[in-house]
Amino acid sequence: MARIAILLSDRCHPKECQWECQAYCPPVRMGQECIVEGPTGQPIISETLCIGCGICVHKCPFDAIKILNTPEAAETEIVHRYGYNGFRLYRLPEPPEKGITGLLGPNGTGKSTALRILAGVEVPNLGAYDRPPSWEPVLARFRGTSLHRHLTRLAQGTVRAAVKPQYIDLLGDDRRTVEEYVEGEPARVRRALEAVELSEQRTRSLAQLSGGELQLAAIARTIAQDADFYLFDEPSSYLDIVHRLKVARLLRALGEQHGVLVVEHDLALLDYLADQAHLLYGEPAAFGVIGRALPMRTAINTYLSGYLKEENVRFRKEPVRFVSHPPKPPAGRAPLVEFPALRKEFPGFVLDVAPGTLVKGETVGVVGPNGTGKTTFVRMLAGVEPPTAGQPPSGVTVSYKPQYLKAGARTSLRERGEALAADPAFDARLFERELVPGLHLDEVLDVALPDLSGGELQRAAVALTLARTATLYLLDEPSAYLDADERMAMARLIRRQVERTATSALVVDHDVYFLDLASDALMVFGRGSSRGEGRGEGPMPLRDGMNRLLAATDVTFRRDAETLRPRINRPGSVLDREQRSKGEYYYEPTP
C-alpha cells in the first residue's frame, strides 16, 4: 500500500487558521520539512516524510487534509494526477467497440475524469502534474494492452467522440433554441428530437425548458452527432421513471451499432442499459481506482456486497441488503394522518388527488411521470400551495424539503444547526449524533452552504428536515445529485427514522432502488383523460403501486435471486412474457 496526502484546496484557508497542521506534525517538530508553505500560500505535505499519524487531519479546523492508504493500486498505475497533494486516478476503463459499458462508483472518484480522457478532451499526465502532458509516454505505458489502439487513435485525432456532459444546469442560461443547440445534419437532428420526444419544443429557447427537458436536449445533441464512440455522464438526472426507461431503450439501440460508455447512479437503469461495468473504489476527492470490467449482474451484486474478490479489496463496511417487503399486518397499521380529496386548478392543468390515509411508522413513495402533480400535492400538504378544493388536514405538524434548493446566506451547516437549536421543534442531539454521521456530512459541517456541491447541499437539507419534530415529513426528490451509495444510505436512514419515531413520510422520487429501500407503500400519479389533467391515488401497498406504475410504463421487474434487488426484465424475455401474463409487473418472490 502507498500512503498519499490530499489537500482539499477549496477548504484550506491558511490565513484564517494557526497552521495547526504544521504546528502539531511530529516530523516537523523533529526538524523535518514534512509540511511546508507552498507557492500558493497553502501547505504542501510530503508523502515521503509523512508517518501517517493523522494528527494534521484531526487538527485542521477546516477538514481540508486527508492522509490515506491506496489499496493494491501501485504508483505506476496512476493515469492522471491533479497537483502534488491533489486527486489521482488509477487505471482507465476499456471503451467497447460495440455495446455499452458502465462506470459505477461514488462521486468524486474519477468517473468524469476517465470520460474526458477517453473522449480526448484531456491528455493523461501519468502522475507528472508539473509538466505539460503529451501522448508519447501514454502510448508507451499502454503498449500491448487493449487500450492502446483507442489511445493511439485519440493521439492521431481519428476518433470522433460525442460526450453528454454531467452538468446540464448551465444550459438553462443558453438563449439558443432547442433546434439550434442540437446541431448537426438536419435529418439527424430531426430524428434525435423525435427519439427523445422534443419535436414540439424545437423552437423554444433552452432557458424555457425544465430540468428534464434540458437533459433530453443534451442527449439529443449527443446522439445527433456522427461519432465512433459515445459517452454519457449521468443521463438519467432530472428524468422521471418513464423517460429514464425510454432513454435506456434509445441508448441500447445506439449500442448495437457503436461503442457507448455510461456513468450512471440509478442501478436499476444501469443494470438494464449496460452489458458490463467497471467498478470504481477509493476516497472521494482523494483517489479513485478503476477495477476490471465485470458482467453487469456480477458488477452490481459486487458493488452492493462491498467486496471485490478479483482484487481482494473491501470498499464497503456493510453490504447493502434488499427485502421483499411483505405486507404489514393490519393490526400494526395505526392511522396517523387522513387527507381528503384535493383539487388544484392551474391555467391549462388540473390536479385531482383521491383521499388517503398515512399510517404510523410508514414511508410512502410518491411516483409517476413528471408533470402529473406530485410536487403540487406535496406543496398542498405542506401549506405552501393552497388547494382549489378540499382542505389539507389540520393539526398536523409538517417538515418539508422542497424539490429545488437554495443555499441562502453564507453560513455553514454547523452554524445553521446551532441557530436552529433554540427552536424546541429542532432536535439538535438527533441532528449531531445520527443525521450528520448517517448522511456523511461530518467533513462539510464548517463549509459555507453556497460552497457545497449539489449532493452535499441535498444531504444537508434532508438532515435539517428530519431533525425537526413533526408528524409528517415531506421530501421532494431527496436522491437528486446523490451517487448510488449516498442514495442507499439516505433511503435506509429515512425509513429507520420514520419507524423509530412512529411518524410518517411522503417521498417523491424516481429511483426504483431508492424507493424499494425506503418505502412501505406508494402513491401513484398519472395523467387523466388529457395531458392537462393529473390524478393521484393511494397510498397502496408497494407491490400494487409498482404494478400500476410499471403497467403504464410497459416494463416488468423481477428480484435478483442473490440480493433481492429489483431488476428490469429484457423485453420479450421468458420472465417478461410470464409476468405480463400474470399481471405481475413488479414481481415479489414467494416467502
Secondary structure as UniProt FT lines:
FT   STRAND          2..7
FT   TURN            9..11
FT   HELIX           14..16
FT   HELIX           20..23
FT   HELIX           26..29
FT   TURN            30..31
FT   STRAND          35..37
FT   TURN            39..40
FT   STRAND          43..45
FT   TURN            47..49
FT   HELIX           55..59
FT   TURN            61..62
FT   STRAND          65..70
FT   HELIX           75..77
FT   STRAND          78..81
FT   TURN            84..85
FT   STRAND          88..90
FT   STRAND          99..104
FT   TURN            107..108
FT   HELIX           111..118
FT   TURN            119..120
FT   TURN            126..127
FT   TURN            129..130
FT   HELIX           135..141
FT   TURN            142..144
FT   TURN            146..147
FT   HELIX           148..156
FT   STRAND          161..164
FT   HELIX           169..173
FT   HELIX           178..181
FT   HELIX           186..195
FT   TURN            196..197
FT   HELIX           199..201
FT   TURN            202..203
FT   HELIX           206..208
FT   HELIX           211..223
FT   STRAND          229..233
FT   TURN            235..238
FT   HELIX           241..255
FT   TURN            256..257
FT   STRAND          259..263
FT   HELIX           267..273
FT   STRAND          276..283
FT   TURN            284..286
FT   STRAND          287..295
FT   HELIX           296..305
FT   STRAND          307..308
FT   TURN            309..312
FT   STRAND          313..314
FT   HELIX           330..332
FT   STRAND          335..339
FT   STRAND          342..346
FT   TURN            347..348
FT   STRAND          349..353
FT   STRAND          356..359
FT   TURN            360..361
FT   STRAND          362..367
FT   TURN            370..371
FT   HELIX           374..382
FT   STRAND          398..401
FT   HELIX           413..420
FT   TURN            421..422
FT   TURN            424..425
FT   HELIX           428..430
FT   HELIX           431..435
FT   HELIX           436..438
FT   TURN            439..440
FT   HELIX           442..444
FT   TURN            445..446
FT   HELIX           449..451
FT   HELIX           454..466
FT   STRAND          472..476
FT   TURN            478..481
FT   HELIX           484..501
FT   STRAND          504..508
FT   HELIX           512..518
FT   STRAND          521..527
FT   TURN            531..532
FT   STRAND          533..541
FT   HELIX           542..553
FT   STRAND          557..559
FT   TURN            561..563
FT   STRAND          566..568
FT   TURN            571..572
FT   HELIX           574..582
//
